[in-house]
Amino acid sequence: MSKHIDINDISRYVSNQMSPKEEMSVQEHLNGCDECTKKLKDFRALHAAFVGEEKVNSFQKFFITVYHNPIIRVAAVIAIVAGVGFAVYSSRPKGAKINAGTQAPTFLSADSLSRDSIPDQDTMIYVPEENK
Amino acid sequence: MVPKEKKSIKEFLIKENERFSLTRLGFFESIDAEVDFISENFQTKGEEESFGEWKNRIMSEYYAKKDFSSFCCNHLNDEFFEKGIKSLLQAELHDIFIASEKTQVDTFLAPTDDTLSYALSPKLFQKLYGEEFNSSLSLSSTKELDTLCIKILKERFPVEESFVVLELEENSNFYWGKVYSRLLPLVGGYSYHIAGQYTSDFVHDIWSDTCCTLNSAVVGQKLQKPTFAKDIISYAVGIIKNKNRELLRNRGKMPKTSIDSVSYKLTQETDDNYFNNLETVPSNFPSQDEKIGTYIDVKDPEAVKNYMIVVLYNKEHPLHDKLVKGFEDKVTLMFEHYIDDLSYEDLVEKHFGKVSEKDMIRIAARIRQDVKRVKERLVNRFDSIINNKDNE
């Protein structure tokens, strides 16, 4: 590559559209050409300015959208409360675990609702330990 | 090593880093440190050695010493590494396409200078990547990786005509996008020749109708079986003729010339020879003039942005003035900030001289905002230019 590198080729070079063989001919030219080296450096700087910062901006846009949208804010509060609740639930002592998933469900039969099935009054009254 | 060799080594590493995200993936931390490592540990360029031989030797030794093979196996599932391999495959495939003979599929269905037979669709890439790039690979350098890519591509491309037709029948956006682009100059030529109409609205109306009708016919498998690329383009030509006839009838006009006398030469390769009348070569369709969309893939935001940077940087580009008109001062500030590496405070000093600390903060913030805004405006304006919108 004896002529200067065309700006379109610099663009292809920076954006990985050249094969390694083509890249090498560009690099060989750059080795002896300060003008093209400068052009490449400039192009990379602009490329970073436009392509590199986009990710940050997209994130910022996402953050602003979330922050300013009342529905998402309410949803976020619910998610945080649920998260805290789950954390508390998971960290409680093992013995206190509710076997909701493993215990067989109990169904109330008609008998269970009859007057006979209601426990004695005494058993329903809370008696403090010291009074027993 | 001499400074020139160090400069080249730095460029090799910057380029490899751009493609394979080596810093991000932890292959190395600092390019400068690696340049020092290479220049201290490897031999300088021999007198008999060509530039290419020297690069291959030095980079192969470097990658071997850094155990590229393990790095490669460990990062095959990393999206950045995968993206690097994809770009390598695409670049090599492009070279193979340029050096190959035009296939039947491309003759009939591909836009000028584009290909369907040698195109790496996202679906094809995923299939190929899953089958060929696995942990059993042993590649000691990026050169070996490149050699493997070429081998794989030569085995798998060009894809069969039946594969392309099947993808079209399955409504693949990737292949249809190319076919639609192929139809645009064809519609322009017919409209010019038959209706004497070549305004972009007229051509666009027929083109969009043709695309929809052709898509429905192919996806609905209404074409004769087995279907070939030639059948699809012939069907499209039939639609274009009918649409022209229909539009003229609706407007109460007679065709400029007999529709049947306009023949499309399916065997010709270039757009210039599509039609049997010199008057209708694509360069004579005003609707096709200076359409940047014919040079870049407008659906690829990165390609669009890259081209915008080319236009922005190259002051002699025909679109440069249109792009920066009204923003000249701010573009200068932006160039000084990004290219000349001046901080916002430096810019205040350069353009406003010595100012108080309070003013410095205020003006620097304003310049920062200006630079940020002008970048957004340039992107939006370029989008308008390539899409021929007149909203600016």
Interface residues (C-beta under 8 A of the other chain):
Chain A: I7 N8 S11 Y13 V14 S15 N16 Q17 M18 S19 P20 K21 E22 E23 M24 Q27 E28 L30 N31 G32 T37 D42 F43 A45 L46 H47 A48 A49 F50 V51 E53
Chain B: K4 K7 S8 E11 F12 K15 E18 R19 F51 G52 K55 G84 S87 L88 Q90 A91 E92 H94 D95 T142 K143 D146 E302 A303 K305 N306 Y307 M308 I309 V310 L312 Y313 N314 H317 M334 Y338 I339 D341 K375 V379
